[in-house]
Amino acid sequence: MKLAAELTQLFINNQRPSIYTFNSTNISPLITLCRISVYNPADGSLVSDQIPISGEADVEQAIQAAQEAFAPGSKWRRMDDFTRQKILLKFADLIERDQECLASLTRVTLGAPYKLFGKSEIDTAIGCFRCELVPEFMGAR
């Protein structure tokens, strides 16, 4: 299985960080150059030998981005419920659009069949992001 390059990169704060981040005060390494190989346990075939291992700086950057995104006064916190719901619904649509690819990636790395396990996992994720309970909490029902 050949994975697209973007599937073998870190994704932090809506970006795929390059090896180094430059700012006005320093150059800080973000991505550990170590990579691991992942094999399908069902048949031993190589899924990818380009899966990055996050380093401490990567994890710290991800934590900082998450804290800033949900901090009081952030754009997400100031957003009205209906706008937030539109974003989550769009994300659900993207998961649904790519569900076979996403499910096959999780299934091949676990060695489990798609129809028995992968489809239900993806359907659950889609349902969560479709905010099926949100209209009830917002008084729309």
Order of alpha helices (4+ residues) and beta strands (2+ residues): beta-beta-beta-beta-alpha-alpha-alpha-alpha-alpha-alpha
